[in-house]
Amino acid sequence: MSRLTQCFETLSNAGRKAVIPYIVAGDPTVASTVPMLHSLVAAGADVLELGVPFSDPMSEGPVIQRGHERGLANQVSLTQVLEMVTEFRQQDQATPVIIMGYANPVERMGYAVFASECATAGVDGLITVDLPPEEVGPLNVELHKVAIDNIFLISPTTPAQRIKTITANASGFIYYVAVKGVTGAGNLDSSDVGVHLDLIRAETGLPICVGFGIKDAESAAAVGVMADGVVVGSALIDTMTNAMESGSSLDEGIEKAVTLLRSIRAGVDNM
Amino acid sequence: MTEMISPDLFASVPDPDGRFGPYGGKFVAETLMSALADLERVYRDLSCDSDFQREFDSDLAHYVGRPSPLYEASRMSDAIGGARIFLKREDLNHTGAHKVNNTIGQALLAKHMGKKRIIAETGAGQHGVASATVAARLGLECHVFMGAEDIKRQSLNVYRMKLLGAEVVPVTSGSKTLKDAMNEALRDWVTYVDNTFYIIGTVAGPHPYPMLVRDFQSVIGREARRQSLAMTGKLPDALVACVGGGSNAIGLFHPFLADEKVTMYGVEAGGHGVETGQHAAPLSAGVPGVLHGNRTYLMQDQNGQIMETHSVSAGLDYPGVGPEHAWLKDIGRVNYVAANDDEALAAFHHWTRTEGIMPALETAHALAYAEKLAAEMTPDQHIIVNLSGRGDKDILTVAAIEGIEV
């Protein structure tokens, strides 16, 4: 059983929901990334999502775009991201780690090399924003060989009949994008989320996590009631960078983001 | 090697998944997949609907001013002393470039789909102007995304778009040029996908864009084919067009692809020289990858990050190229070459002074190569160059490069 499946089973048995933070590798510094991942786990994260910096992050709003720019300025490539996962695994063999990014760095590395390096590093899952089921076939073949989960996005615009096409290719969990838009955008409508989650549940027994538009304990709790987990990214990065821009140190900035995650954990646990 | 290719091959691409051999496809976020499927369905129905075709042809005739002339550049041909050079005068279209052929077509699609808001990306501003123009005519809201760097170097077109009622949105991320404008347009589309039609300006992006933009632009090659036969009694020996994303080139080339005796040259932006790395010539010096919804040749580093490009012409300053060109390169049907900034600037002046036709700097790349090519050919042969746009928009750029205050 994969680390992700195990994780969701344990949570489900305990009647708990997954809290999944997203940060960009190398943002704000290369040295801060792995310690921040450990801090996020200590603050209650169940699964970690690590963003691979890309020059053209087409689905990201301004907050995460700037995170990608900082990661690139720190010269973080896909190879370095995998090295960070390797380093993280030296202290934590339990928490699932997903890497999230765009197709081209993976294409450039080569699917087979990428899959085997992921397995060696201890990566559990992959989200590639611009590889829909129609384009993912050859990569999925390689991921299956090394039992790495491929996690797909389903959005409010996904027609009901298409959900099956997506779930057929997916493993680990389904990531429901709660708003039409880029990361960090708008406010989500939780009643609309409920309708879509029911449609997805009709097609798959995989856990469903919801992301895009979750900003705080309240919005996390509103969605957590319906889903198996919540993903929070922009709010963490925004909290960290705002603090640093108003004079806080790197450690204080990270601590503020970790504190936000702790309050989201509490919000989801106490709903 | 073209003798080996069956003429039917060119009519068979893209396949139903939007692929040209290994290139093309639909590499986009899930939120856009249903919008692309809707567009594909509407286009499939309308492209064989005679009323739609009549409306498109009528707009091209009465609004754009088609057919555009095929003009023999006799003075230049005589000066070179090689092949006769003919210019397909897309610069005489309404708005001054080939771009409007496509925006007319896509605006009609938007109208049929009931979309009230259109968005576009632009580099040199020609596609932005052509989009703002059709939006004004149809009473649609129009937002044009343009790199902050390009806004500086194409200020005339920016003002033109504003006069036409469009909002020009400066893009300050990344390299602040065309690729970043396209990122931002995709971000907008994903946010307002319900009421918005994205008019992509070139034969790139996710399927069905490379196909439908090619189809709309192919009017150029169909006319040129007829005109060549009428004026010379034969097909041209060679075709030359500049290639950024590649829409004017595919528009000229496509109706000739099955004519194996017609050789074709796509001219990329060599910038400071392909060997310097400062250029925008992915077919000459790039490797395949995935960007902006399609697999194609890209300028990228060893980690798969997209590289910043350089060209004197904003319209060619793009790290990718349409997937059909990538395929045509691989199968050897089209030759892709490069012309550098200085060669394009020299051609800009040379053609302006010799023929009284001031080309866009993009087009000047094709003209620079055509001069070299013609010199190696004989007077019984002839070349058609796609004169894709006029150079009025570039006057300030040229003046600045030459240190002249206007």
Chai-1 contact restraints between the chains, C-beta under 6 A:
chainA,res_idxA,chainB,res_idxB,connection_type,confidence,min_distance_angstrom,max_distance_angstrom,comment,restraint_id
A,S55,B,Q305,contact,1.0,0.0,6.0,A-B,restraint_1
A,S55,B,I306,contact,1.0,0.0,6.0,A-B,restraint_2
A,D56,B,N183,contact,1.0,0.0,6.0,A-B,restraint_3
A,D56,B,I306,contact,1.0,0.0,6.0,A-B,restraint_4
A,M58,B,N183,contact,1.0,0.0,6.0,A-B,restraint_5
A,M58,B,L186,contact,1.0,0.0,6.0,A-B,restraint_6
A,S59,B,A29,contact,1.0,0.0,6.0,A-B,restraint_7
A,Q65,B,S173,contact,1.0,0.0,6.0,A-B,restraint_8
A,S77,B,N303,contact,1.0,0.0,6.0,A-B,restraint_9
A,A103,B,F27,contact,1.0,0.0,6.0,A-B,restraint_10
A,A103,B,V290,contact,1.0,0.0,6.0,A-B,restraint_11
A,N104,B,G289,contact,1.0,0.0,6.0,A-B,restraint_12
A,N104,B,V290,contact,1.0,0.0,6.0,A-B,restraint_13
A,N104,B,G304,contact,1.0,0.0,6.0,A-B,restraint_14
A,P105,B,G304,contact,1.0,0.0,6.0,A-B,restraint_15
A,E107,B,G289,contact,1.0,0.0,6.0,A-B,restraint_16
A,E107,B,V290,contact,1.0,0.0,6.0,A-B,restraint_17
A,R108,B,G304,contact,1.0,0.0,6.0,A-B,restraint_18
A,V129,B,A29,contact,1.0,0.0,6.0,A-B,restraint_19
A,D130,B,F27,contact,1.0,0.0,6.0,A-B,restraint_20
A,D130,B,V28,contact,1.0,0.0,6.0,A-B,restraint_21
A,P132,B,E30,contact,1.0,0.0,6.0,A-B,restraint_22
A,P132,B,M33,contact,1.0,0.0,6.0,A-B,restraint_23
A,E134,B,K26,contact,1.0,0.0,6.0,A-B,restraint_24
A,E135,B,G25,contact,1.0,0.0,6.0,A-B,restraint_25
A,E135,B,F27,contact,1.0,0.0,6.0,A-B,restraint_26
A,L153,B,E30,contact,1.0,0.0,6.0,A-B,restraint_27
A,S155,B,E30,contact,1.0,0.0,6.0,A-B,restraint_28
A,S155,B,T31,contact,1.0,0.0,6.0,A-B,restraint_29
A,T157,B,T31,contact,1.0,0.0,6.0,A-B,restraint_30
A,T157,B,S34,contact,1.0,0.0,6.0,A-B,restraint_31
A,P159,B,S34,contact,1.0,0.0,6.0,A-B,restraint_32
A,K180,B,T31,contact,1.0,0.0,6.0,A-B,restraint_33
A,K180,B,V193,contact,1.0,0.0,6.0,A-B,restraint_34
A,G181,B,V190,contact,1.0,0.0,6.0,A-B,restraint_35
A,G181,B,T191,contact,1.0,0.0,6.0,A-B,restraint_36
A,V182,B,R187,contact,1.0,0.0,6.0,A-B,restraint_37
